[in-house]
């Protein structure tokens, strides 16, 4: 019985440390995604998109205003950034992944940021 208690405590501590590490890594990924989103030298997403509820000077209006993207499936958002023509063949959004404008990791970061927009 004592061994079981020790194992359960160890399991709890490991899961706590793991979730704390995940939260820290996810926070860093979100911040990196926000930087890419806002940077004219990287994603330049603001050239076409505005974010609902956030006052961003010189945000574009060519693409749709981004709102409630937290509700979208992460793999859909990733695919949409990788190659938007997969879902809309007439989209003017460039295929950021397919054309090697952004790396896979950079796209994952942008997706992490988009998942924070409620």
ZADO-1210 file (C-alpha; in nm, 4 decimals, padded with zeros to 6 digits):
<atoms>
<atom x="00.0000" y="00.0000" z="00.0000" code="UNK" pos="1"/>
<atom x="00.2828" y="00.2378" z="00.0863" code="UNK" pos="2"/>
<atom x="00.4519" y="00.1656" z="-00.2480" code="UNK" pos="3"/>
<atom x="00.1271" y="00.2467" z="-00.4291" code="UNK" pos="4"/>
<atom x="00.1049" y="00.5837" z="-00.2494" code="UNK" pos="5"/>
<atom x="00.4650" y="00.6644" z="-00.3392" code="UNK" pos="6"/>
<atom x="00.4018" y="00.5742" z="-00.7041" code="UNK" pos="7"/>
<atom x="00.0859" y="00.7849" z="-00.7159" code="UNK" pos="8"/>
<atom x="00.2641" y="01.0854" z="-00.5663" code="UNK" pos="9"/>
<atom x="00.5504" y="01.0411" z="-00.8153" code="UNK" pos="10"/>
<atom x="00.3024" y="01.0170" z="-01.1027" code="UNK" pos="11"/>
<atom x="00.1253" y="01.3322" z="-00.9838" code="UNK" pos="12"/>
<atom x="00.4509" y="01.5276" z="-00.9568" code="UNK" pos="13"/>
<atom x="00.5640" y="01.4127" z="-01.3028" code="UNK" pos="14"/>
<atom x="00.2322" y="01.5121" z="-01.4609" code="UNK" pos="15"/>
<atom x="00.2422" y="01.8496" z="-01.2872" code="UNK" pos="16"/>
<atom x="00.5946" y="01.9188" z="-01.4120" code="UNK" pos="17"/>
<atom x="00.5014" y="01.8021" z="-01.7595" code="UNK" pos="18"/>
<atom x="00.1942" y="02.0271" z="-01.7814" code="UNK" pos="19"/>
<atom x="00.3924" y="02.3266" z="-01.6507" code="UNK" pos="20"/>
<atom x="00.6578" y="02.2662" z="-01.9161" code="UNK" pos="21"/>
<atom x="00.3876" y="02.2329" z="-02.1838" code="UNK" pos="22"/>
<atom x="00.2254" y="02.5607" z="-02.0758" code="UNK" pos="23"/>
<atom x="00.5605" y="02.7413" z="-02.0878" code="UNK" pos="24"/>
<atom x="00.6449" y="02.5976" z="-02.4298" code="UNK" pos="25"/>
<atom x="00.2976" y="02.6788" z="-02.5599" code="UNK" pos="26"/>
<atom x="00.3241" y="03.0372" z="-02.4306" code="UNK" pos="27"/>
<atom x="00.6552" y="03.0744" z="-02.6157" code="UNK" pos="28"/>
<atom x="00.5025" y="02.9284" z="-02.9313" code="UNK" pos="29"/>
<atom x="00.2090" y="03.1723" z="-02.9103" code="UNK" pos="30"/>
<atom x="00.4458" y="03.4674" z="-02.8653" code="UNK" pos="31"/>
<atom x="00.6563" y="03.3520" z="-03.1621" code="UNK" pos="32"/>
<atom x="00.3396" y="03.3170" z="-03.3709" code="UNK" pos="33"/>
<atom x="00.2237" y="03.6654" z="-03.2759" code="UNK" pos="34"/>
<atom x="00.5637" y="03.8057" z="-03.3743" code="UNK" pos="35"/>
<atom x="00.5460" y="03.6303" z="-03.7123" code="UNK" pos="36"/>
<atom x="00.1886" y="03.7481" z="-03.7630" code="UNK" pos="37"/>
<atom x="00.2758" y="04.1106" z="-03.6873" code="UNK" pos="38"/>
<atom x="00.6106" y="04.1157" z="-03.8718" code="UNK" pos="39"/>
<atom x="00.6256" y="04.2641" z="-04.2192" code="UNK" pos="40"/>
<atom x="00.9470" y="04.0672" z="-04.2786" code="UNK" pos="41"/>
<atom x="00.7992" y="03.7263" z="-04.1977" code="UNK" pos="42"/>
<atom x="00.4343" y="03.6373" z="-04.2412" code="UNK" pos="43"/>
<atom x="00.3143" y="03.9895" z="-04.3125" code="UNK" pos="44"/>
<atom x="-00.0340" y="03.8659" z="-04.2243" code="UNK" pos="45"/>
<atom x="-00.1376" y="04.2214" z="-04.1372" code="UNK" pos="46"/>
<atom x="-00.1032" y="04.3233" z="-04.4997" code="UNK" pos="47"/>
<atom x="-00.4373" y="04.1492" z="-04.5574" code="UNK" pos="48"/>
<atom x="-00.5915" y="04.0631" z="-04.2186" code="UNK" pos="49"/>
<atom x="-00.7230" y="04.2516" z="-03.9189" code="UNK" pos="50"/>
<atom x="-00.7985" y="04.0880" z="-03.5846" code="UNK" pos="51"/>
<atom x="-01.1387" y="04.1568" z="-03.4314" code="UNK" pos="52"/>
<atom x="-01.1222" y="04.3419" z="-03.1020" code="UNK" pos="53"/>
<atom x="-00.7577" y="04.4455" z="-03.1337" code="UNK" pos="54"/>
<atom x="-00.6620" y="04.7915" z="-03.2537" code="UNK" pos="55"/>
<atom x="-00.3770" y="04.7269" z="-03.4964" code="UNK" pos="56"/>
<atom x="-00.2596" y="05.0262" z="-03.6988" code="UNK" pos="57"/>
<atom x="-00.2378" y="04.9705" z="-04.0743" code="UNK" pos="58"/>
<atom x="-00.4071" y="04.6305" z="-04.0672" code="UNK" pos="59"/>
<atom x="-00.5318" y="04.5187" z="-04.4066" code="UNK" pos="60"/>
<atom x="-00.8838" y="04.4495" z="-04.5196" code="UNK" pos="61"/>
<atom x="-00.8198" y="04.2398" z="-04.8310" code="UNK" pos="62"/>
<atom x="-00.8531" y="03.9125" z="-04.6401" code="UNK" pos="63"/>
<atom x="-01.1216" y="03.8318" z="-04.3889" code="UNK" pos="64"/>
<atom x="-01.1099" y="03.9823" z="-04.0413" code="UNK" pos="65"/>
<atom x="-00.9817" y="03.7145" z="-03.8068" code="UNK" pos="66"/>
<atom x="-01.2162" y="03.6389" z="-03.5195" code="UNK" pos="67"/>
<atom x="-01.3078" y="03.3257" z="-03.3284" code="UNK" pos="68"/>
<atom x="-01.0099" y="03.1401" z="-03.4779" code="UNK" pos="69"/>
<atom x="-00.9704" y="02.9701" z="-03.1386" code="UNK" pos="70"/>
<atom x="-01.2758" y="02.7660" z="-03.2388" code="UNK" pos="71"/>
<atom x="-01.1120" y="02.6282" z="-03.5522" code="UNK" pos="72"/>
<atom x="-00.9328" y="02.2959" z="-03.5630" code="UNK" pos="73"/>
<atom x="-00.5547" y="02.3475" z="-03.5461" code="UNK" pos="74"/>
<atom x="-00.4897" y="02.1139" z="-03.8395" code="UNK" pos="75"/>
<atom x="-00.7374" y="02.3097" z="-04.0545" code="UNK" pos="76"/>
<atom x="-00.5630" y="02.6385" z="-03.9683" code="UNK" pos="77"/>
<atom x="-00.2241" y="02.4805" z="-04.0420" code="UNK" pos="78"/>
<atom x="-00.3434" y="02.3472" z="-04.3793" code="UNK" pos="79"/>
<atom x="-00.5047" y="02.6816" z="-04.4630" code="UNK" pos="80"/>
<atom x="-00.1737" y="02.8628" z="-04.4059" code="UNK" pos="81"/>
<atom x="00.0372" y="02.5909" z="-04.5706" code="UNK" pos="82"/>
<atom x="-00.1733" y="02.5994" z="-04.8893" code="UNK" pos="83"/>
<atom x="-00.4979" y="02.8013" z="-04.8852" code="UNK" pos="84"/>
<atom x="-00.5804" y="02.6794" z="-05.2357" code="UNK" pos="85"/>
<atom x="-00.6620" y="02.3398" z="-05.0861" code="UNK" pos="86"/>
<atom x="-00.9862" y="02.4887" z="-04.9516" code="UNK" pos="87"/>
<atom x="-01.0326" y="02.7793" z="-05.1904" code="UNK" pos="88"/>
<atom x="-00.8711" y="02.7447" z="-05.5343" code="UNK" pos="89"/>
<atom x="-00.9286" y="03.1148" z="-05.6093" code="UNK" pos="90"/>
<atom x="-00.7753" y="03.2443" z="-05.2843" code="UNK" pos="91"/>
<atom x="-00.5266" y="03.5283" z="-05.3234" code="UNK" pos="92"/>
<atom x="-00.3516" y="03.4262" z="-05.0011" code="UNK" pos="93"/>
<atom x="-00.0070" y="03.2896" z="-05.0817" code="UNK" pos="94"/>
<atom x="00.0708" y="02.9281" z="-04.9874" code="UNK" pos="95"/>
<atom x="00.3135" y="03.0108" z="-04.7063" code="UNK" pos="96"/>
<atom x="00.4327" y="02.6542" z="-04.6533" code="UNK" pos="97"/>
<atom x="00.4114" y="02.5196" z="-05.0048" code="UNK" pos="98"/>
<atom x="00.6134" y="02.8164" z="-05.1337" code="UNK" pos="99"/>
<atom x="00.8599" y="02.7985" z="-04.8411" code="UNK" pos="100"/>
<atom x="00.7721" y="03.1496" z="-04.7214" code="UNK" pos="101"/>
<atom x="00.7373" y="03.0137" z="-04.3661" code="UNK" pos="102"/>
<atom x="00.8792" y="02.6958" z="-04.2140" code="UNK" pos="103"/>
<atom x="00.6635" y="02.4243" z="-04.0612" code="UNK" pos="104"/>
<atom x="00.7624" y="02.5453" z="-03.7151" code="UNK" pos="105"/>
<atom x="00.6738" y="02.9062" z="-03.7991" code="UNK" pos="106"/>
<atom x="00.3332" y="02.7989" z="-03.9281" code="UNK" pos="107"/>
<atom x="00.2743" y="02.5980" z="-03.6087" code="UNK" pos="108"/>
<atom x="00.3597" y="02.9112" z="-03.4110" code="UNK" pos="109"/>
<atom x="00.1136" y="03.1217" z="-03.6118" code="UNK" pos="110"/>
<atom x="-00.1524" y="02.8558" z="-03.5549" code="UNK" pos="111"/>
<atom x="-00.0809" y="02.8634" z="-03.1801" code="UNK" pos="112"/>
<atom x="-00.1336" y="03.2410" z="-03.1895" code="UNK" pos="113"/>
<atom x="-00.4523" y="03.2110" z="-03.3954" code="UNK" pos="114"/>
<atom x="-00.5881" y="02.9604" z="-03.1421" code="UNK" pos="115"/>
<atom x="-00.5807" y="03.2418" z="-02.8822" code="UNK" pos="116"/>
<atom x="-00.8163" y="03.4695" z="-03.0801" code="UNK" pos="117"/>
<atom x="-01.1607" y="03.4316" z="-02.9284" code="UNK" pos="118"/>
</atoms>
